[in-house]
Amino acid sequence: MRTQSPTRITVALSAEHRIRLMELAHDVNFEAGTRLFNEGGHADRFWIVKSGAVALDLHVPGRQATVVETLGPDELVGWSWLFRPYVWHFGAEAKTLVRAHEFDATAVRMLMDADPAIGSEIGHWVGEVLARRLTSARVRLLDRYAPYGSGSTL
């Protein structure tokens, strides 16, 4: 039996904290090919995918952007909203029709500040997502651009 990823909201947050966070959400849809955000842009919101697929990409100078991970249902799209200076470190594009919950970053940060328990849980969740995304990007870039035999030992 496959275990659920700790980066999925249904695993990362308690039911009580999920409910409180979801009170701040509103539903959005993105057609396939829609850019959700670009690397370097202002990170003022984030999403949790309900259905569809979102590709995270990374600009590589002199080359096309490299897809480093594809996200699906219950996964967090965007972590840069939590860390100053609130600038996207990746880009994101809807690969299919995407239905998602959208959150205003300022409202969520205010919730986190007002309730240390939910703040801690969301912070740990986003930190776990961040660690996995950076590892995924590193491995993907090594696989794609490093000389043969110099890849990751991860």
Backbone torsions as a table, in degrees:
resi	resn	phi	psi	omega
1	MET	NA	133.5	-179.2
2	ARG	-82.9	134.9	179.2
3	THR	-85.4	152.9	177.7
4	GLN	-73.4	142.3	178.4
5	SER	-68.8	135.5	178.2
6	PRO	-68.8	-5.5	177.8
7	THR	-89.3	-9.4	176.3
8	ARG	-78.5	138.1	-176.4
9	ILE	-58.6	-35.1	-177.7
10	THR	-66.7	-20.8	177.7
11	VAL	-99.9	-37.3	-171.4
12	ALA	-74.8	-32.9	-175.5
13	LEU	-114.5	143.7	174.4
14	SER	-63.7	159.0	179.9
15	ALA	-57.2	-42.5	-179.9
16	GLU	-61.2	-45.9	-178.3
17	HIS	-72.7	-33.4	175.4
18	ARG	-61.6	-44.5	179.8
19	ILE	-61.4	-45.4	-179.4
20	ARG	-63.9	-41.6	177.6
21	LEU	-64.8	-43.4	-176.5
22	MET	-65.7	-20.7	175.5
23	GLU	-62.7	-21.3	-179.6
24	LEU	-92.6	-3.1	-173.5
25	ALA	-87.7	154.0	164.6
26	HIS	-136.2	152.3	-174.6
27	ASP	-83.4	139.5	176.1
28	VAL	-136.8	159.4	175.2
29	ASN	-128.3	144.1	176.1
30	PHE	-128.1	128.3	174.7
31	GLU	-71.0	153.9	175.8
32	ALA	-54.2	136.2	-179.9
33	GLY	92.0	-7.9	179.2
34	THR	-74.2	130.9	174.1
35	ARG	-81.6	123.6	176.1
36	LEU	-79.7	-40.2	176.2
37	PHE	-164.1	162.4	178.7
38	ASN	-118.4	146.6	176.4
39	GLU	-52.2	131.5	179.4
40	GLY	93.7	-12.8	179.1
41	GLY	-77.6	169.0	-178.5
42	HIS	-75.2	125.0	-178.3
43	ALA	-92.5	92.0	-176.0
44	ASP	-114.2	6.6	-179.9
45	ARG	-158.5	171.5	173.6
46	PHE	-152.8	172.0	-174.6
47	TRP	-136.6	153.7	166.3
48	ILE	-119.8	122.4	-175.7
49	VAL	-69.8	131.2	171.9
50	LYS	-93.5	-44.5	177.4
51	SER	-154.9	154.6	-179.6
52	GLY	101.6	-171.7	-176.4
53	ALA	-135.6	135.2	177.6
54	VAL	-120.1	127.6	177.5
55	ALA	-95.9	128.3	172.0
56	LEU	-91.9	133.5	-179.4
57	ASP	-130.7	161.9	-176.5
58	LEU	-132.3	130.4	178.0
59	HIS	-69.9	129.4	175.3
60	VAL	-119.2	114.4	-176.5
61	PRO	-51.9	133.4	178.0
62	GLY	78.2	4.1	-179.0
63	ARG	-139.7	170.0	174.6
64	GLN	-70.5	155.5	175.9
65	ALA	-58.0	142.6	-179.3
66	THR	-103.8	127.8	174.5
67	VAL	-74.0	123.5	-178.2
68	VAL	-103.1	-19.0	178.4
69	GLU	-167.9	149.5	174.1
70	THR	-117.2	128.6	-174.5
71	LEU	-106.5	148.9	-179.9
72	GLY	-132.2	-159.1	-174.7
73	PRO	-53.4	139.7	178.8
74	ASP	71.9	5.8	-178.7
75	GLU	-97.7	148.6	-179.9
76	LEU	-81.1	128.4	173.5
77	VAL	-108.2	107.8	178.5
78	GLY	103.1	126.3	173.7
79	TRP	-127.1	-12.8	-175.1
80	SER	-66.6	-19.2	179.3
81	TRP	-63.7	-19.5	-175.8
82	LEU	-91.1	-16.4	-172.5
83	PHE	-122.5	125.9	176.0
84	ARG	-58.7	143.0	10.8
85	PRO	-91.7	22.7	178.1
86	TYR	58.8	55.2	179.2
87	VAL	-123.5	132.9	-179.1
88	TRP	-63.2	133.6	178.3
89	HIS	-97.0	-15.9	175.4
90	PHE	-128.2	176.1	168.1
91	GLY	-111.5	165.8	179.1
92	ALA	-144.9	139.6	-179.9
93	GLU	-138.8	138.0	175.0
94	ALA	-71.0	123.7	179.3
95	LYS	-90.8	-24.2	175.8
96	THR	-134.2	-178.8	168.8
97	LEU	-60.5	127.3	-179.0
98	VAL	-116.9	130.2	169.5
99	ARG	-110.1	132.6	-173.5
100	ALA	-148.5	159.4	168.2
101	HIS	-91.5	129.9	178.6
102	GLU	-109.5	140.7	-178.4
103	PHE	-126.0	139.0	172.3
104	ASP	-79.6	121.7	-174.9
105	ALA	-60.8	-40.9	-178.9
106	THR	-62.8	-43.1	179.6
107	ALA	-62.9	-39.7	-179.8
108	VAL	-70.2	-40.7	177.2
109	ARG	-62.7	-36.3	177.0
110	MET	-65.5	-41.4	176.3
111	LEU	-60.4	-44.7	179.8
112	MET	-62.1	-40.7	179.1
113	ASP	-68.5	-36.0	-176.9
114	ALA	-74.5	-27.5	-177.4
115	ASP	-132.0	98.0	-176.5
116	PRO	-56.6	-31.4	-179.9
117	ALA	-66.3	-47.8	178.4
118	ILE	-70.6	-34.4	177.2
119	GLY	-60.7	-43.6	178.7
120	SER	-64.5	-44.6	-177.5
121	GLU	-65.8	-44.0	177.9
122	ILE	-65.9	-41.9	178.8
123	GLY	-59.8	-43.2	177.4
124	HIS	-65.7	-40.4	177.9
125	TRP	-60.2	-51.8	-178.7
126	VAL	-64.4	-37.3	176.3
127	GLY	-61.3	-41.8	176.9
128	GLU	-62.8	-43.7	177.3
129	VAL	-60.9	-46.9	-179.9
130	LEU	-57.5	-48.6	-179.4
131	ALA	-60.3	-44.0	-179.9
132	ARG	-67.6	-38.2	-179.3
133	ARG	-67.8	-41.6	179.4
134	LEU	-66.2	-39.5	176.2
135	THR	-63.9	-44.1	179.0
136	SER	-60.7	-43.2	179.0
137	ALA	-64.0	-43.4	179.6
138	ARG	-60.5	-49.4	-179.3
139	VAL	-62.9	-43.8	-179.2
140	ARG	-62.8	-43.0	179.9
141	LEU	-68.1	-39.7	175.8
142	LEU	-63.0	-44.2	178.6
143	ASP	-59.6	-37.7	-174.2
144	ARG	-84.9	-38.5	-168.6
145	TYR	-118.6	-17.8	-177.7
146	ALA	-75.3	150.7	175.4
147	PRO	-58.7	147.6	-179.5
148	TYR	-51.6	135.2	178.1
149	GLY	88.3	-2.6	-177.5
150	SER	-108.3	14.8	-176.5
151	GLY	-67.8	-177.1	-174.4
152	SER	-72.0	149.4	172.6
153	THR	-95.3	6.1	-179.6
154	LEU	-71.9	NA	NA
